[in-house]
Amino acid sequence: MNTLSNDQRSPSAAALDAADPLAPIRNAFSIPNGVIYLDGNSLGAVQKGIAERIDRVVKEQWGEGLIRSWNDADWYEMPMRVGDRIAPLIGAGPGEVVVGDSTSISLFRVVAAGLGLQPDRNVIVTEGGNFPTDLYILEGLQGLRHDLEIRQSSAGQDPAELLDQRTALLVLTQVDYKSGLVKDMKRLTEAAHAAGALAVWDLSHSTGIIPVELNASGADFAIGCGYKYLNGGPGAPSYTWVAPRHVNRVAQPLAGWLGHNDPFAFTPEYVPAPGIRRFITGTQQVLSLAALDEAMKIWEEISIAQVREKSILQTSRFIEGVEARCEGLGLALASPRDPAARGGQVSFTHERGYAVMQALIARGVVGDFRAPNLLRFGFSPLYLSFAEIDRAVDVLAEILTTRSWDDPRYTERRRVT
């Protein structure tokens, strides 16, 4: 197999890895031998301390402390405590973020809450290429409020063009899940406000990979997941942020007992807790919160600026390597070439994209596929080396050159792609 020589890649991967301030962080993760993991934009890798943390929670706090651990181990405050760990990564302040439930539920809550602040408006503007669950949640709300109109921008269209005096909310994902395109949060939020609308942001593909400035941009609501670049584990709980200027006047549509001002008074009438705590619905998922809490400790040692700098170098190196080695082999770049406009992933199209990705996975290069023809590669700088990027390029080039993807075992679709 031909590999890229050092004179084709400058500087060398070895030099970049030796100078990388984040390189020691890799030792905190458990990556299987022989695996180059390029799917951190879908599910982050596991940190070594998480299993021990869960074991302590199960055996000591639950097994021995039982119900007492709600107080003694302070399970009660976990949604706020983990939220405070996430807040600096998204440009939020202490006490502004709460963690719990899935991203879909969190999105439903903030969109419904935002609509409640705009009683005289009945239009939601989003984009047709938004992540499907976001669109499904909006459709579900439309079923509950039949006068609600949902406008979707077409490919390449600025969603700001659809804003008008009837628009209640602009609901967007900051980093596109297919291409990795980063939207200008400040510009689009300002456009929404100029039309009298509020801006709701899904930060699932942003958090932990690019700097986010919610307060500085003037955003109104935001949610995001904990299992991608935050490495909180499969199904890790999501987080919710509401701008401080709104939080004490919004009605939480899924009012639950732990979002009550005094839940253990057990009064029949709902009185919301002050601040973001009112966005707690039901009893928190203690085991999942413990895993995410443990995963977030790594951010005490590093900065999002370091992560972003390395991410840009890595995604750029991958693009340059693939285009140099795979010209004429059916790949086309589907991500922005400008690194400032690109998040933490790189996507290429190929007419046999699913089979190509399965061949890569069989060779230990793990990315994922999105219909109809997209190969996605997610770069998590916390555990990915430059040498692994060069190796991934070599494997991809070999698979395409030899057409080893053209094998029946790589064409059978599995449920999760």
BAKOLZA-439151 format. One record per residue (C-alpha): x, y, z. Coordinates in steps of 0.001 Angstrom, whole numbers, padded with zeros to 6 digits, always signed. Each point is the difference from the previous one (the first is absolute). Example, Ala and Ser with C-alpha at 12.3 -4.5 7.8 and 13.67 -1.06 7.14 Angstrom:
! residues 2
+012300-004500+007800/+001370+003440-000660/
***
This chain:
! residues 417
+000000+000000+000000/+001299+003470-000863/+000027+002423+002904/+000537+003719+000073/+003644+000838+000476/+001232+002679+002370/+000715+002384-002880/-003665-000261-001039/-001203+000829+003485/+001651+002927+001683/+000537+000070+002906/+000139-003702+000762/-002609-001681+002182/+002742-000943+002453/+001032+003623+000378/-003584+001154+000477/-000702-002699+002577/+003197+000819+001889/-000960+003678+000210/-003676-000601+000804/-000924+001297+003486/-003099-002217-000015/+001886-003207-000792/+000230-001147+003670/-003801+000217+000295/-000302-003072-002228/+001212-002112+002915/-003258+000814+001804/-001996-001922-002638/-000424-003687-000739/+000378-000478-003760/+000117-003614-001244/+003336-001039-001461/+000114+000341-003764/-002993+002344-000169/+000155+003502-001453/-003159+001557+001401/-001477+002661-002278/-003555-000015+001324/+000261+002319+002996/-002638+002196-001630/-002473-002851+000526/+001164-001688+003213/+003076+001024+001950/+002500-002506+001323/-000055-001164+003606/+002287+001504+002616/+001796-002371+002318/-001452+001405+003215/-003656-000336-000973/-000392-003717+000703/+001482+000475+003458/-002278+002970+000666/-003106-001955-001004/+001178-002938+002082/+000267+002253+003075/-003419+001495-000606/-001577-003446-000361/+001814-001836+002779/+000487+002738+002581/-002500+002787-000569/-002889-002143-001222/+000953-003359+001449/+000891+001215+003486/-001378+003510+000242/-003307-000871-001667/-002509+002851+000182/+002265+001946+002340/+002344+000759-002897/-002393+002608-001355/+001329+002090+002882/+003270-001635+001034/+001399-000318-003543/-001892+003102-001134/-001751-001687-002897/-002585+002743+000228/+002353+002708-001295/+001546-002017-002812/-001981+001651-002844/+001269+003426+001055/+003503-001135+000918/+000615-001666-003369/-001601+003005-001695/+002594+002245+001607/+002734-002160-001523/-001509+000418-003474/-000742+003726+000299/+003521+001326-000787/+000082-001992-003246/-003125+001714-001332/+000533+003549+001216/-002449-000265+002880/+000341+000974+003641/-000216-001967+003239/-003511-001148+000828/-001230+000496-003584/+000143-003597-001270/-001915-003069+001162/+000585-003598-001106/-002550-002763-000458/-002189-001892-002475/+000674-000499-003716/+000771+002702-002545/-003409-000541-001592/-001805+000664+003281/+002215+002985+000761/-000689+001456-003435/-003743-000458+000429/+000134+001857+003311/+001921+003028-001236/-001960+000347-003243/-003317-000214+001855/+001286+002428+002617/+001121+002406-002716/-003376-000167-001709/-001566+000868+003338/+001958+003262+000018/-001323+000851-003483/-003794-000469+000315/-000820+002267-002953/+002310-001788-002460/-000468-003397-001610/+002956-000719-002291/+003134-002039+000670/+002872+000378-002448/+002498-002843-000331/+001894-001670-002831/-001015-002995-002048/+003382-001626+000590/-000246+000230+003775/+000574-003160+002017/-003162-002083-000451/-000929-000234+003683/-000069+003791+000160/-002452+000086-002885/-002073-002788+001526/-000283+001883+003295/-001220+003089-001859/-002557-002102-001860/-001162-001431+003317/-000535+003483+001379/-001902+000872-003149/-002346-002857+000827/-000666+001551+003397/-000398+003529-001336/-001787-000142-003306/+000580+003631-000977/+003766-000521+000129/+001814+000396-003326/+003460-001487-000551/+002155+001553-002714/+003065-001908-001175/+002804+001614-001943/+001232-001893-003043/+003571-001128-000614/+002290+003014-000262/-002700+002435+001069/+000599+002332+002927/-002736-000810+002541/-000028+003675+000968/-001760+000654-003300/-003096-001763+001352/-000365+002179+003102/-002886+002456+000181/-002366+001660+002475/-001843-003294+000594/+003124-001928+000959/+000113-001125+003604/+003180-002059-000046/+003062-000701-002104/+001048-003607+000804/+003385-001067-001364/+002850-002434+000589/+003277+001883+000209/+002173-002690-001633/-001644-001938-002821/-000046-003712+000744/+000741-000992-003592/+002517+002527-001290/+001396+001464+003209/-000795+003545-001163/+000094+002479+002892/-002737+002617-000040/+000590+003540+001175/-001892-000047+003286/+000341+003692+000716/-001132+001147-003457/-002981-002322-000137/-001045+000774+003555/+000131+003707-000760/-002061-000586-003149/-002622-001828+002060/-000124+002799+002562/-000296+002627-002735/-003154-001801-001149/-001309-000191+003568/+000693-003736+000243/+002016-002055+002491/+002935-002279-000883/+000208-003642+001107/+003280-001856-000588/+000780-003716-000078/+003663-000316+000973/+000308-003777-000185/+002802+000121-002601/+001601+003113+001512/+000534-000665+003675/+003502-001107+000838/+001431+000533-003488/-000465+003710-000870/-000264+003080+002213/-003627+001018+000563/-001084+003382+001363/-003671-000132+000940/-000135+003083+002186/+002294+002049-002221/-002059-000844-003085/-003273+000981+001678/-001542-003469-000485/-003269-000771+001755/-000061-003793+000461/+002407-002880-000598/+000220-003738+000480/+002686-002573-000721/+000933-003621+000569/+002567-001537+002317/+001126-003046-001981/+001937+001438-002942/+003030+002176+000706/-000769+000069+003739/+000490-003792+000127/-002771-000609+002535/-000947-003419-001383/-002834-001403-002147/-003231+001776+000803/+001720+002482+002302/-002452+002681+001161/-000338+003283-001820/+000261+003499+001368/-002239+003049-000155/+000886+003679+000112/-002409+002942+000102/+001194+003594-000163/-000109+001523+003494/-002265+002798-001267/-002660-002596-000856/+000421-002814+002466/-002219+001242+002830/-002890+000919-002284/-000266-003106-002171/-002493-002771+000609/+001625-003421-000085/-002412-002105-002098/+000993-003326+001578/-000326+001112+003585/+001177-002713+002341/+000423-000374+003700/+003754+000594+000206/-000416+003235-001920/-002363+001185+002720/+001050+002752+002362/-000496-002330+002983/-000397-003562-001295/-000084-001661+003402/-002878+002134+001155/-002089-002182-002367/-002507+002720-000740/-002460-000679-002845/+000612+003355-001708/+003146+000447-002080/+002213+002909+001031/+003148+000142-002141/+003422+000128+001600/+001931+003183-000656/+002470-000012-002862/+000954-002874-002246/-000888-002611+002627/-003619+000274-001176/+001080-001853-003156/+000463-003185+001973/-002982-002200-000786/+000285-003289+001846/+002425-001870+002200/+003518+000320-001379/+001889-002942-001521/+002646-000358+002706/+002157-002662-001676/+000141+001861-003318/+000618+003305+001747/+002855-001542+001962/+001638-001196-003224/-000338+003415-001634/+001211+001741+003143/+003116-002161+000014/+000603+000584-003700/-000243+003776+000455/+002827+000101+002538/+002523-000102-002816/-000943+003574-000887/+001683+001158+003199/+003314-000716-001766/-000645+001309-003519/-001691+002851-001843/-002446+000050-002880/+002446+002285-001846/+002623-002783+000059/-002538-002496-001255/-001126+002260-002823/+003559+000706-001123/+000856-003696-000189/-003321-000834-001644/+000670+002443-002831/+003461-001466-000576/-001334-003545+000006/-003006+000500-002252/+002111+002033-002440/+002690-002674-000061/-002582-002686-000696/-001574+001945-002876/+003387+000734-001559/+001107-003609+000360/-003180-001502-001416/-000084+002338-002974/+003666-000652-000743/-000334-003788+000188/-003545-000621-001230/-000364+002270-003022/-002170-001604-002661/-001241-002734+002339/-003559+001259+000413/+000274+002176+003098/-001260+003584+000189/+000445+002292+002985/-003356+000833+001633/+001397+002124+002839/+001120+003638-000139/+003569+000404-001195/+000435+003090+002166/+000960-001348+003449/-001679+002955+001723/-003310-001139-001499/+000528-003655+000894/-000739-001735+003293/+001703-003148+001241/-000902-002310-002858/+000821-000565-003638/-002474-001541-002427/+000530-001399-003483/-002556-001356-002426/+000454-003245-001929/-002611-001852-002009/+000793-003166+001965/+000522+001841+003273/-001559-002618+002259/+002180-002825-001330/+003113+002168+000146/-000663+000836+003641/-000595-003656+000889/+003304-000901-001624/+001712+002722+002017/-001561-001225+003236/+001138-003546-000791/+003540+001382-000273/-000259+001768+003357/-000769+003537-001262/-003347+000789+001615/-002146+002770-001435/-003662-000080-000964/-002358+000324-002955/-002960+002280-000591/-002448-000574-002819/+000008+000263-002859/+003759+000020-000711/+001929+001722+002801/+003096-001272+001787/+000440+001918+003279/+003253+000211+001913/-000071+001606+003440/+003247+001245+001525/+000225+000165+003773/+003307+001701+000845/-000042-001379+003539/+000906-003505-001141/+000929+000162-003690/+003617+000296-001158/+001341+001439-003239/+001660-003337-000759/-003416-001656+000127/-001350+002526-002485/+002763-000828-002464/-000645-003701+000481/-003742+000485-000587/+000752+001785-003273/+002208-002886-001089/-002674-002588+000795/-002704+001970-001813/+002227+000420-003050/+000775-003708-000101/-003667-000982+000282/-000996+002319-002821/+002947-000881-002227/-000492-003757+000337/-003811+000252+000079/+000032-002283+003018/-003279+001619+001010/-001641-001929-002857/-000690-003034+002179/-003459-001364+000914/+000808+000055+003720/+000280+003794-000131/-003330+000660-001706/-002489-001455+002480/-001524+002937+001878/-000090-000209+003787/-002539+001843+002133/+002518+002595+001190/+002218+001441-002714/
***
